[in-house]
Amino acid sequence: MEIEEIKLEELDPEKFATEKTEEIRSIVRDGLAINALSGGVDSSVVTLLGHRALGDRFKTYFIDNGLMREGEPEHIVSLFKDIGVSVELVHAEDTFFGALRGRTDPEEKREAITQAFYRDVFAELVRETDAKYLLQGTNYTDVEETVAGIKRQHNILEQLGIDPEKMYGYRVIEPLIQLRKSAVRKVAQSLGLPEEIHKRPPFPGPALAARIIGEVTPDRVKIVRKATRIVEEALSRTGAFQYLAILHEDRVTGVREGKRDYGFQIEVRCWESKDAKVGSPTRLPYEVLDPLAERLTREVSGVVSVTYNITPKPPSTIEAV
């Protein structure tokens, strides 16, 4: 990669934010720009930088793709309203589920989400607003993993030879591309974003689609969405870097009340990491795992098996898909 990383120990977050604000302003000039806010730390920082740089010439959207956490779209729109940033909620569930229909290969699913996001949803918003620039929170690890062929991140375009201006009609600006997640958190804190944002565990760009092995359907998203809420409630006090629930593809045999219950398997992952480049499973005690498994099999309809991942990254990855 030709991108020069700014390491955490080298970062002056206030200076970085000032420089990036000026950079955005100098690129966009008197034009218009838009961005998508997901509530993650990357997109949240970009949202504040864009609004500081451009004011009314910057429009932020929350794209509800049907793949988000429980209550996430409304919560994030409300949270940013409280800090003075107006966010428009765009319902695009049908577009994304249509793009994902029948797809089971991980890379095909990621490509389908990429095209739905950039070609279908954002290209339409660009036409409506006449914006010529899209700001997004691509970070250094996103590029690194995609270029290395480990995993195609949905927000990687130019690094793969894709010209967004030619293909979609707008130019992409990536203010955070030199930073890893830990450094982005420092910038978020310096910008005054609430702790809920700057300490939030990472959440994948493809959202819950990255946590479903096999086809992504509304019914399967409902299962992993409820499992995600339970896992996050149970593990939020561990101090871990990230924790998540994964829905496996095949049904497995279980037993309830002396009868076979052919149901779903949820895999729980909990990670220790600084930058997502490497990670090790958190050594959770059975005093934590036992009640977690009990909640998942009791509260998530159809779940009969809960497993815990104990494989480090590498050879595993933090997300499953």
Beta strands, then each sheet from edge to edge (+ up, - down):
strand 1: 33-36
strand 2: 58-64
strand 3: 87-91
strand 4: 133-135
strand 5: 171-173
strand 6: 242-247
strand 7: 252-256
strand 8: 259-272
strand 9: 280-281
strand 10: 303-308
sheet 1: 3+ 2+ 1+ 4+ 5+
sheet 2: 6+ 8- 7+
sheet 3: 6+ 8- 9+
sheet 4: 6+ 8- 10-
end
